[in-house]
């Protein structure tokens, strides 16, 4: 189900209208699942709902396969929305050393969607560990941050901007909760702002959107249901993190919104990082981790700002957050670490309770020169 279905059905539910339609040819043209031999897949997490990528002129699907898999001759099969067709045909063999383009057509023949499917090996290089928020690309009508460094894999950050787009509240990238600012310590920096979400947000019980940025993925189809499950935290990390450092500025919004009304409660931001072990059942942790007081059987270490240190400031303030391993009583398995069986994530939010849709509109957090220290 794509964006127009989410909006149609959500508005219908909350306005007591009906999503029931007369029998008619299906107007959807989505890839719902891409099937490859199980023995070549290195993980089960495949995101089929990434936004349109202007550089590819297509909707991307990225699939990680085991090292040594033959990329020159793979024949994926597809599950599509009912009645849709795909070209090239499902099950035909192609060379995936570069992205392969597929075009789907809806049952009624009126709608088309182009996908670029990429198969890639697990990264043998690690992600960058210093983040300066200088580079963004425009996707749809908002910015996506990414970080490049010589000898490292490019890290693309995720945010809730894709969900905020459902509300129609952002006419330009600067009007979204997660955007870029030229007011960095030197050059640009990250700017996170808490926004109201308008009539649609209120109708679905999500009246505010806190500016946020995190290492991981945002799954749009969960955004209007279990919003915490929409945020998938984590990417592979091959070292033992010891400390998260950086600089921030913060100004809380004037009025805190919760439980349907504005109060005099003071808003506060949040900065934290997770380090956890992956297994067959758990590939990523999601937004429920914060509401569960950061407890999970796979957690290994947590770095989090003390709320007493999360103060308003007009000057750049440095923070140092040590990773606490004692809390979870875990030790690092160096063999697993070398195989990429641990994940790390950094989560930044302009409103600490934004994940519960509580916060002060206008709360603004600037972040710059973030760094993961490790051994």
C-alpha positions in Angstrom: 0.0 0.0 0.0 1.5 3.3 -1.1 1.1 6.9 0.1 -2.2 7.6 -1.6 -3.7 4.5 0.0 -2.4 5.5 3.5 -3.9 9.0 3.1 -7.2 7.8 1.6 -7.8 5.1 4.2 -6.6 7.1 7.2 -8.8 10.1 6.4 -11.7 7.8 5.6 -11.4 6.0 9.0 -11.2 9.2 11.0 -13.9 11.0 9.1 -16.2 8.0 9.3 -16.2 7.6 5.5 -15.6 4.3 3.7 -12.6 2.8 1.9 -14.9 0.3 0.2 -14.9 0.7 -3.5 -16.8 -0.8 -6.4 -15.2 -3.7 -8.0 -12.7 -2.3 -10.5 -9.3 -3.2 -11.9 -6.5 -2.6 -9.4 -4.7 0.8 -9.9 -1.6 -0.2 -7.9 1.7 -1.2 -9.4 4.0 -2.1 -6.5 6.7 -4.7 -5.9 5.7 -6.1 -2.6 8.5 -8.8 -2.4 11.6 -9.8 -4.3 12.5 -13.4 -3.9 16.1 -14.7 -4.3 17.7 -18.0 -3.2 17.9 -18.1 0.6 21.5 -19.2 0.6 22.7 -16.1 -1.1 20.9 -13.6 1.2 23.0 -12.1 4.0 20.0 -10.6 5.9 16.2 -10.5 5.9 15.8 -6.7 6.1 14.7 -5.4 2.6 13.0 -2.0 2.4 10.5 -1.9 -0.4 9.3 1.6 0.4 12.2 3.8 -0.2 11.4 7.2 -1.7 11.9 8.0 -5.3 15.6 8.7 -6.0 16.0 11.4 -8.6 19.6 10.4 -9.3 18.4 6.9 -10.4 15.1 8.2 -11.8 13.5 5.2 -10.1 12.4 3.8 -6.7 15.4 1.9 -5.3 15.5 -1.5 -3.7 18.8 -2.6 -2.1 19.4 -6.3 -1.4 22.5 -7.5 0.5 23.9 -10.9 -0.6 26.7 -13.0 0.7 30.2 -12.4 -0.4 31.1 -14.6 -3.4 27.5 -14.8 -4.7 27.4 -14.6 -8.5 26.0 -11.2 -9.4 26.3 -11.7 -13.1 23.4 -14.2 -13.3 20.5 -13.9 -10.9 16.8 -14.5 -11.6 14.7 -12.8 -8.9 11.0 -13.5 -8.8 8.5 -11.0 -7.6 5.2 -10.7 -5.6 3.3 -7.7 -7.0 0.1 -5.9 -6.0 -2.9 -8.0 -7.4 -3.2 -7.8 -11.1 0.0 -5.9 -11.7 2.6 -7.0 -14.3 6.4 -6.5 -14.4 8.9 -6.0 -17.2 11.5 -7.6 -17.5 9.4 -10.7 -16.5 9.6 -12.2 -13.1 12.2 -15.1 -13.0 14.3 -13.9 -15.9 18.1 -13.9 -15.5 20.0 -10.6 -15.4 23.5 -9.2 -14.6 23.3 -7.4 -11.3 26.8 -6.0 -11.2 24.9 -2.7 -11.7 21.3 -1.9 -10.8 18.7 -3.6 -13.0 15.6 -1.5 -13.9 12.1 -3.0 -13.7 8.8 -1.4 -14.7 5.5 -2.5 -13.1 2.1 -1.8 -14.7 -1.2 -1.7 -12.8 -4.0 -4.1 -13.6 -6.0 -1.2 -15.2 -3.0 -0.3 -17.3 -3.0 3.3 -16.3 -0.2 3.4 -13.7 3.5 2.5 -14.0 6.3 2.5 -11.5 10.0 2.1 -12.3 12.3 0.3 -9.8 16.1 0.1 -9.7 17.1 -3.2 -7.9 20.7 -3.4 -6.6 22.4 -6.5 -5.3 25.5 -5.8 -3.2 27.9 -7.6 -0.9 28.2 -6.8 2.8 30.5 -3.8 3.3 34.0 -4.8 4.1 34.7 -1.2 5.1 33.2 0.5 8.1 31.0 3.5 8.2 32.5 7.0 8.8 32.8 7.8 12.5 32.9 11.6 12.2 29.8 13.5 11.1 29.8 17.1 10.1 26.4 17.4 8.3 27.7 19.2 5.3 26.1 17.2 2.6 22.5 16.5 1.7 20.5 15.4 -1.3 16.9 16.4 -2.1 14.5 13.5 -2.1 10.9 14.3 -2.9 10.5 17.7 -1.1 12.9 17.2 1.8 16.6 16.7 2.5 18.4 13.4 3.2 21.8 13.6 5.0 24.7 11.4 4.0 28.3 11.2 5.1 31.3 10.1 3.0 34.9 9.6 4.0 37.9 8.0 2.2 38.1 4.3 2.8 34.6 4.1 4.3 31.2 3.1 3.1 28.8 6.1 2.6 26.4 6.4 5.5 22.9 7.7 4.7 21.0 8.9 7.7 17.3 8.4 8.2 14.6 10.7 9.6 10.9 11.2 10.1 10.7 13.6 7.1 9.1 10.9 5.0 6.3 10.6 7.5 5.9 14.3 7.9 5.4 14.5 4.1 2.1 12.6 4.7 0.7 15.7 6.4 1.4 18.0 3.5 3.0 20.4 6.0 6.3 21.0 4.2 6.4 23.1 1.0 10.2 23.3 0.9 13.0 21.3 2.5 13.6 24.1 5.0 10.0 23.7 6.3 10.5 20.0 7.3 11.4 18.9 10.9 14.9 17.7 9.8 16.9 20.1 7.6 20.3 21.7 7.2 21.5 25.0 8.5 24.4 27.2 7.5 25.0 28.2 11.2 27.4 25.3 12.0 30.6 25.6 14.0 32.3 25.8 10.6 30.1 25.4 7.5 26.8 23.6 7.7 25.1 21.7 10.6 22.1 19.6 11.3 18.9 21.5 12.3 16.0 19.6 14.0 12.8 21.5 14.7 9.5 20.2 16.3 6.5 21.0 14.1 2.7 20.7 14.4 1.3 18.3 11.9 -2.0 20.0 11.0 -5.5 18.6 10.7 -4.4 15.2 9.4 -1.9 14.7 12.2 -4.5 15.6 14.8 -7.0 13.2 13.3 -4.6 10.2 13.5 -3.4 11.1 17.1 0.0 12.4 16.0 -0.3 16.2 16.5 3.4 17.0 16.5 6.5 15.8 14.6 9.8 16.2 16.4 12.8 16.9 14.2 14.9 13.7 14.4 17.9 12.0 12.7 19.1 8.5 13.2 21.4 5.8 11.8 19.0 3.2 10.3 15.8 3.2 8.2 12.4 4.8 8.3 9.6 2.5 7.1 6.8 4.6 5.8 4.1 2.0 5.9 4.3 1.8 9.7 4.2 5.6 10.1 0.4 5.9 10.6 0.0 2.7 12.5 2.8 1.7 15.0 5.0 4.8 14.5 7.7 3.5 16.8 8.1 0.4 14.7 8.7 2.7 11.7 12.1 3.7 13.0 14.6 0.9 12.5 17.8 1.7 14.4 21.2 0.4 13.4 23.9 -0.4 10.9 26.8 -2.8 11.1 29.8 -1.7 13.2 33.1 -3.5 13.3 34.6 -1.8 16.4 33.8 -1.4 20.1 32.5 2.1 20.6 33.7 3.9 23.7 32.3 7.4 23.5 29.9 9.7 21.5 31.0 13.3 21.4 29.8 16.5 19.6 28.4 20.0 19.9 24.9 21.3 20.2 22.8 24.4 20.6 19.2 24.2 21.8 16.1 26.4 22.3 12.9 24.9 23.6 9.6 26.0 22.1 7.3 28.2 24.1 4.4 25.8 24.8 4.5 22.1 25.3 1.7 20.1 23.6 0.5 16.8 25.2 -2.8 15.1 25.7 -4.7 17.5 23.4 -3.6 20.7 25.1 -0.7 23.1 25.6 1.0 23.2 29.0 3.8 25.0 30.7 6.0 21.9 30.8 9.5 22.6 29.5 10.6 20.7 26.4 14.0 19.0 26.3 16.0 17.3 23.5 17.6 13.9 23.5 20.9 12.4 22.2 21.7 8.7 22.6 23.5 5.8 20.9 22.8 2.1 20.9 25.3 -0.8 20.5 23.7 -4.2 20.2 24.1 -7.7 18.9 22.3 -9.1 15.9 20.9 -12.6 15.7 18.6 -14.7 13.5 15.5 -13.1 15.1 16.8 -9.5 15.7 18.4 -7.6 12.9 17.4 -4.1 14.1 15.9 -2.4 17.1 13.2 0.1 16.7 11.7 3.2 18.4 10.2 1.0 21.2 13.6 0.8 22.8 13.3 4.3 24.3 9.8 3.7 25.7 11.2 0.5 27.3 13.9 2.5 29.1 16.5 1.2 26.5 16.2 -2.3 27.8 16.4 -5.2 25.3 18.0 -8.7 25.5 20.3 -7.8 22.6 21.5 -4.5 24.0 25.3 -4.4 24.8 26.0 -0.7 25.6 24.2 2.6 25.7 25.5 6.2 25.5 22.9 8.8 26.5 22.9 12.5 27.5 22.0 13.2 31.1 18.9 15.3 31.0 20.5 17.6 33.6 23.1 18.4 30.9 20.5 18.9 28.1 20.2 22.6 28.6 19.2 25.6 26.5 22.2 27.4 25.1 22.9 30.0 22.4 26.5 29.0 22.2 27.9 25.7 21.0 28.2 23.3 23.9 30.3 20.2 23.8 29.0 16.8 25.1 30.8 13.5 25.8 28.7 10.4 26.3 30.5 7.3 27.4 29.1 3.9 26.2 27.9 2.1 29.4 28.6 -1.6 29.1 28.2 -2.4 32.8 24.4 -1.7 32.6 23.8 -4.8 30.4 26.5 -7.0 31.8 27.7 -8.0 28.3 31.2 -8.6 26.9 32.2 -8.2 23.3 32.7 -11.4 21.3 35.6 -10.3 19.1 34.9 -13.1 16.5 31.3 -11.9 16.1 32.5 -8.3 16.0 34.9 -9.1 13.1 32.0 -10.8 11.2 29.8 -7.7 11.5 27.3 -9.2 14.0 27.0 -6.0 16.0 25.0 -2.8 15.1 25.4 0.8 16.2 22.9 3.6 16.0 22.9 7.3 16.9 19.5 8.9 17.6 19.0 12.7 17.8 15.7 14.4 18.6 14.5 18.0 19.2 11.9 16.8 21.7 12.7 13.9 24.0 9.1 12.7 24.0 8.6 13.3 20.4 8.3 9.5 19.9 5.1 9.8 21.9 4.0 12.9 19.9 4.5 15.2 22.8 6.7 18.3 22.6 6.9 22.0 22.1 6.4 23.3 18.5 9.4 25.4 17.7 11.9 23.5 19.8 15.2 23.7 17.8 18.3 21.5 18.2 21.4 22.2 16.2 24.1 19.5 16.1 27.6 19.6 14.6 30.9 17.7 14.6 29.5 14.5 16.0 32.0 11.6 16.5 32.1 8.0 17.6 35.2 7.1 19.5 36.1 3.4 19.5 38.8 0.8 20.0 
